[in-house]
Amino acid sequence: MDMQPPPAFVQLAQAEAPPEAPVDPAPIKVDVSKYIPESARAVTMIVTLTPPTGQAVIYPAGHENEGTLFKGARSIDEVKLDGPIIYVKLYGATSFDIQYTNYRQPD
């Protein structure tokens, strides 16, 4: 009768580290002057995101905290403008497409 030693039990432990802060995505610069007059103060747009589970925040230069959130595969909303440049931050999306539908000018 052969006797074998019992199997070895190894338990590994990792030191607890605080969770890393989420990384803020780099903004993508978009020039809307080809589609919207420079005097426009707001633009209504349809944003299509890939994959459809993603989100995008779109805001004018200098107004990072006042962005408009677009969710899902295709959504429509108004974005305030402060010049011909807007920025897009993608969260969970890899690409986007913008279709401009309307704009508002000062009265």
C-alpha positions in Angstrom: 0.0 0.0 0.0 1.5 3.3 -1.2 1.0 6.3 1.1 1.0 9.7 -0.5 1.3 13.0 1.4 -1.9 15.0 1.6 -2.3 17.7 -1.0 -0.9 21.1 -0.1 -3.3 24.0 0.4 -2.0 27.4 -0.5 -3.8 30.6 0.3 -2.7 33.8 -1.3 -3.6 37.2 0.1 -3.2 40.6 -1.6 -2.7 43.8 0.3 -5.8 46.0 0.2 -5.3 49.1 -1.9 -7.7 51.9 -2.2 -9.7 51.8 -5.5 -8.3 53.9 -8.3 -10.2 57.0 -9.2 -12.0 56.6 -12.6 -10.1 58.0 -15.5 -11.7 61.0 -17.1 -11.7 60.5 -20.9 -9.9 62.9 -23.1 -12.2 65.4 -24.8 -12.6 65.3 -28.6 -12.6 68.7 -30.2 -15.4 69.2 -32.8 -15.7 72.3 -35.0 -19.4 73.0 -35.8 -18.8 76.1 -37.9 -19.3 74.1 -41.1 -22.9 73.4 -40.1 -24.0 76.1 -37.7 -23.6 79.9 -38.0 -21.1 81.4 -35.5 -23.9 83.6 -34.0 -25.9 80.5 -32.9 -26.2 80.1 -29.1 -27.6 76.6 -29.1 -27.8 73.6 -31.4 -30.2 70.6 -31.4 -28.4 67.5 -32.4 -28.9 63.7 -32.8 -26.0 61.8 -31.4 -25.4 58.1 -32.3 -23.1 56.1 -30.1 -21.3 52.9 -30.7 -21.7 50.6 -28.8 -25.3 51.6 -27.8 -24.6 51.1 -24.1 -22.2 54.1 -24.1 -22.7 57.7 -23.1 -21.4 61.0 -24.3 -21.1 64.4 -22.6 -21.0 67.4 -25.1 -20.1 70.9 -23.9 -18.8 74.2 -25.3 -15.2 75.3 -24.6 -14.8 76.6 -21.0 -18.1 75.0 -19.8 -16.9 71.5 -18.8 -19.4 71.3 -15.9 -22.4 72.3 -18.0 -22.4 69.6 -20.6 -25.4 67.8 -22.1 -25.6 64.0 -21.5 -26.5 61.7 -24.4 -27.3 58.1 -23.6 -27.8 55.0 -25.7 -27.6 54.2 -29.4 -29.4 57.4 -30.6 -30.6 60.4 -28.6 -31.5 64.0 -29.3 -31.0 67.1 -27.2 -29.9 70.7 -27.3 -26.3 71.8 -26.6 -25.5 75.4 -25.6 -22.8 77.0 -27.7 -20.1 79.6 -26.9 -18.3 79.8 -30.2 -17.7 77.3 -33.0 -16.0 74.6 -30.9 -17.6 71.9 -28.8 -16.0 69.0 -27.0 -17.2 65.4 -26.7 -16.3 63.0 -23.9 -17.1 59.4 -24.4 -17.9 57.1 -21.5 -18.2 53.4 -22.5 -18.5 54.4 -26.2 -15.8 54.0 -28.8 -17.2 56.2 -31.5 -19.9 58.8 -32.2 -21.8 60.5 -35.0 -23.5 63.9 -34.8 -26.4 65.1 -36.9 -27.3 68.8 -36.5 -31.1 69.3 -36.8 -31.7 72.9 -35.7 -30.0 75.9 -34.0 -31.0 79.0 -32.1 -29.7 82.5 -32.6 -29.9 85.5 -30.3 -33.1 87.6 -30.7 
